[in-house]
């Protein structure tokens, strides 16, 4: 298996090494850059562990693991990483100035027809591209964590991104086995995060105002519309029940939903007190033990693997 395009991934951390794995698994040659030799070594170990886990669950095979690893070259030299790459994905920390600097450097070392993509989930593509000369070839490719298990990639058009770059990027993501969508306006949160955090705002508000506790909110979602959400989108659902009924419901409920443009004071207070969730042992839930954290993470991984297996069945 092999693909003609060379891919460079800039940043080998949590998202970067997973993105490199996606392309290497599909036969692309990948150059993985980071400023830390330790991070690069850990990235290769993590990719091998991920591929082993997938093979044990019938996704790929053990014989494909080492060839995929061999298709990934690691380097501490940005110029070496970008040399010969037709597609470059930046996956460095979410700091605007750092990303702008990376793209300015990439313009100086990449071929003139290389597409330069950013994996940002927060920052506007237009802002990241603002200090670059050839802004038409800069595009957003927002992968979701973990990128080798979550199918979606949001292909995001910056103000100056060309239609050709959008289409080439979209088609590349399809060839790499992802499920790309096009976000045609460069708005904060793109498509999926806007939807996700609209739900989170209301969920937090329900707890904040004593309507239900955190566990009840999560139970309500996981045992109602959450079950069908993987199959039936909200607008399909609206069409199914009828837009007249949807309008009638909205006439009653929308004016009572949380509409604050600012983060919840309840959330702000928790962060101020150091109640950060898993990392501190307490968040919206009163206690997260290390055992509970590991159990939830392991069960999530199993759930995502099961989802891929179900989708792969004829």
C-alpha positions in Angstrom: 0.0 0.0 0.0 1.3 3.4 -0.9 0.2 7.0 -1.7 2.0 9.5 -3.8 1.5 12.5 -1.6 4.0 13.2 1.2 2.5 14.6 4.5 4.3 16.6 7.1 2.9 17.0 10.6 4.2 19.9 12.7 3.9 19.0 16.4 4.0 15.5 17.7 1.9 15.9 20.8 -1.6 14.6 21.7 -3.1 15.4 18.3 -0.1 15.5 16.1 1.1 11.9 16.5 -2.5 10.7 16.1 -2.8 12.6 12.8 0.5 11.1 11.6 -0.8 7.7 12.5 -4.0 8.3 10.3 -2.0 9.0 7.2 0.8 6.4 7.8 -1.9 3.7 8.2 -3.3 4.7 4.8 0.1 4.3 3.1 1.2 7.9 3.1 4.8 8.8 3.9 4.8 11.1 6.9 7.4 13.4 8.3 6.7 14.2 12.0 8.4 17.3 13.4 8.7 18.4 17.0 11.2 20.6 19.0 11.6 17.8 21.6 13.4 14.6 21.0 11.6 13.1 24.0 8.2 14.0 22.5 9.1 12.4 19.2 10.2 9.2 20.9 7.0 9.0 22.9 4.9 9.7 19.8 6.3 6.7 18.0 5.7 4.5 21.1 2.1 5.8 21.3 1.5 5.2 17.6 2.8 1.6 17.9 0.6 1.0 21.0 -2.5 2.5 19.2 -2.0 0.3 16.2 -1.5 -2.8 18.4 -4.7 -2.0 20.3 -6.6 -1.6 17.0 -5.2 -4.9 15.6 -6.2 -6.8 18.7 -9.7 -5.6 18.1 -9.8 -6.6 14.5 -9.1 -3.2 13.0 -6.1 -3.7 10.8 -3.6 -6.4 11.4 -0.3 -6.9 13.4 1.5 -7.3 10.1 0.6 -3.7 9.1 2.0 -2.1 12.3 5.7 -2.0 11.6 5.3 -1.0 7.9 3.1 1.9 9.1 5.7 2.9 11.7 8.4 2.8 9.0 6.5 5.3 6.9 6.9 7.9 9.6 10.1 9.8 9.7 10.7 11.9 12.8 12.9 15.1 12.8 13.8 18.1 14.9 14.4 20.1 11.7 11.4 22.0 10.4 13.0 22.4 7.0 13.7 18.7 6.7 10.1 17.9 7.7 8.6 20.2 5.1 11.0 19.2 2.3 9.0 17.5 -0.4 5.7 17.6 1.4 2.6 18.4 -0.7 0.4 18.7 2.4 1.5 20.1 5.8 -0.6 20.0 9.0 0.3 22.2 11.9 -0.7 20.7 15.3 1.2 22.9 17.8 -0.3 24.3 21.0 -3.2 26.7 20.7 -1.2 30.0 20.8 -1.9 32.4 17.9 1.6 33.9 17.8 3.2 30.5 17.7 1.0 29.3 14.9 1.6 32.5 12.9 5.3 32.1 13.3 5.1 28.4 12.2 3.2 29.3 9.0 5.6 32.2 8.2 8.5 29.7 8.5 6.7 27.1 6.4 6.2 29.5 3.6 10.0 29.8 3.4 10.7 26.1 3.2 7.7 24.5 1.5 7.1 24.1 -2.2 4.9 26.8 -3.7 2.0 24.4 -4.4 2.0 22.8 -0.9 -1.2 23.2 1.1 -0.6 24.4 4.6 -3.3 23.3 7.1 -3.9 24.1 10.8 -5.5 21.7 13.2 -6.8 24.5 15.5 -10.1 23.9 17.2 -10.4 27.4 18.5 -8.5 30.1 16.6 -9.9 31.6 13.3 -8.0 30.4 10.3 -7.9 33.9 8.9 -6.1 35.1 12.1 -3.5 32.3 11.8 -2.9 33.1 8.1 -2.9 36.9 8.6 0.9 37.3 8.7 1.6 34.9 5.8 2.0 36.0 2.1 0.2 33.2 0.3 -3.0 33.1 2.5 -5.0 31.4 -0.3 -3.2 28.0 0.4 -3.8 28.1 4.2 -6.8 26.0 5.4 -8.3 24.5 8.6 -8.3 20.8 9.1 -9.9 20.3 12.5 -9.4 16.6 13.6 -11.2 15.3 16.7 -9.5 13.4 19.5 -8.5 10.7 19.2 -8.0 11.4 15.5 -7.5 7.7 14.6 -10.9 6.8 16.0 -13.1 9.8 15.5 -14.0 10.0 11.8 -14.8 13.8 11.4 -12.4 16.3 10.0 -13.7 19.9 9.6 -12.2 21.5 6.5 -12.5 25.2 7.3 -12.3 28.0 4.8 -10.4 31.1 5.9 -11.3 34.4 4.4 -8.6 34.0 1.7 -8.6 30.2 1.3 -9.0 29.3 -2.4 -11.8 27.0 -3.6 -9.2 24.7 -5.1 -7.4 24.3 -1.8 -10.7 23.5 0.0 -11.5 20.8 -2.6 -8.0 19.3 -2.6 -8.0 19.2 1.2 -11.5 17.6 1.3 -10.5 14.9 -1.2 -7.3 14.1 0.6 -9.1 13.6 3.9 -11.5 11.2 2.1 -8.6 9.2 0.7 -7.1 9.1 4.2 -10.2 7.3 5.4 -11.7 10.3 7.3 -15.2 11.8 7.1 -14.6 15.4 6.0 -17.1 18.2 6.1 -16.8 21.7 4.7 -17.2 24.8 7.0 -17.6 27.6 4.5 -17.3 30.5 7.0 -14.4 31.1 9.4 -16.4 31.3 12.7 -15.3 30.4 16.2 -16.0 26.7 16.9 -16.6 25.9 13.2 -19.5 23.5 13.0 -19.3 20.7 15.5 -17.8 22.6 18.5 -20.5 25.3 18.1 -23.1 22.5 18.4 -21.3 20.7 21.2 -20.8 23.8 23.4 -24.4 25.0 22.9 -25.4 21.8 24.5 -22.8 22.1 27.3 -23.9 25.7 28.1 -27.5 24.4 28.7 -26.3 21.4 30.6 -24.2 23.6 32.9 -27.1 26.0 33.4 -29.5 23.2 34.4 -27.1 22.1 37.2 -26.4 25.8 38.1 -30.1 26.5 38.6 -30.8 23.4 40.6 -33.1 21.8 37.9 -31.0 18.5 38.1 -27.6 17.4 39.2 -24.7 16.6 36.9 -25.3 12.8 36.9 -28.9 13.3 36.0 -28.1 15.6 33.1 -25.7 13.0 31.7 -28.2 10.2 32.2 -30.9 12.2 30.5 -28.7 12.7 27.4 -27.2 9.1 27.3 -30.7 7.5 27.6 -32.7 9.7 25.2 -31.6 11.6 22.2 -28.0 10.7 22.7 -28.8 7.1 21.7 -30.1 8.2 18.3 -27.7 11.1 17.7 -25.1 8.8 16.0 -27.7 7.9 13.4 -30.2 10.8 13.3 -29.0 14.4 13.1 -31.0 17.2 14.7 -32.3 18.6 11.4 -33.2 15.1 10.1 -35.1 14.7 13.4 -36.8 18.0 13.0 -38.0 17.1 9.5 -39.1 13.7 10.9 -41.3 15.1 13.6 -42.5 18.0 11.5 -41.3 21.6 11.3 -44.7 22.8 12.6 -44.2 20.8 15.8 -40.6 22.0 16.0 -41.8 25.6 15.7 -44.5 25.1 18.4 -41.9 23.6 20.8 -39.5 26.5 20.1 -42.2 29.1 20.8 -42.5 27.6 24.3 -39.0 26.6 25.3 -36.4 28.9 23.5 -37.1 31.9 25.6 -36.3 29.9 28.8 -33.0 28.4 27.6 -29.7 29.7 28.6 -28.6 32.5 26.3 -25.8 34.2 28.1 -22.9 35.2 25.9 -20.5 34.8 28.8 -19.2 31.6 30.5 -21.4 30.4 33.4 -20.5 32.0 36.8 -20.9 28.5 38.2 -18.2 27.2 35.8 -16.0 30.2 36.5 -16.3 29.6 40.3 -15.3 26.0 40.0 -12.2 26.8 37.9 -11.3 29.5 40.5 -11.5 26.9 43.3 -9.3 24.5 41.4 -12.2 22.1 40.7 -11.0 21.1 37.2 -12.5 17.7 36.7 -10.2 14.6 36.1 -7.0 16.5 36.7 -7.9 17.7 40.2 -10.2 14.8 41.2 -13.3 17.0 41.4 -15.4 19.0 38.9 -19.1 18.9 38.2 -18.9 15.5 39.9 -17.8 15.5 43.5 -15.1 13.0 43.2 -13.0 11.4 40.4 -10.7 8.7 41.8 -7.8 7.5 39.6 -9.6 4.2 39.2 -12.8 5.9 38.0 -10.9 8.1 35.6 -9.1 5.1 34.1 -12.3 3.1 33.9 -14.1 5.9 32.0 -11.3 6.4 29.6 -10.9 2.7 28.9 -14.7 2.3 28.4 -14.7 5.3 26.0 -11.9 3.8 23.9 -13.8 0.5 23.8 -17.0 2.3 22.8 -15.2 4.1 20.0 -13.6 0.9 18.7 -17.0 -0.9 18.8 -18.5 2.0 16.8 -15.8 1.6 14.1 -16.4 -2.2 14.0 -20.2 -1.7 13.6 -19.7 0.8 10.8 -17.3 -1.6 9.0 -19.8 -4.5 9.0 -21.5 -5.0 5.6 
